[in-house]
Amino acid sequence: MSPSVLVLHLYCTDYFHEQPLRYGFEGILTNEFRTLNGACSSLVPQGPGYENVSLANQVCTTVGSQPGEAFVNGNAFVKLSYGYSFSHIWRVSRSACLPYSPV
């Protein structure tokens, strides 16, 4: 193999392992959820006998919720559900600039 082909092969192999589609999905998801606060559909405890329980003593059943809050922060939800973070948005711009070649 000539040196230029070997370098190209190593470049493409390295890029293939970066998973550009995954980074693109992470970028879209974190960009959309970072400013959202989702309303909780159910709080625990609830039901007969719990009508007079204050919000401070209830918790939402959705991932990322905090005790005493009737909403879920979008950043916390994405981080705890998928392990994604908006601070990784630079990966999307890097992946978009490089050519994709499934070697």
Beta strands, then each sheet from edge to edge (+ up, - down):
strand 1: 37-39
strand 2: 43-44
strand 3: 59-60
strand 4: 71-73
sheet 1: 1+ 4-
sheet 2: 2+ 3-
end
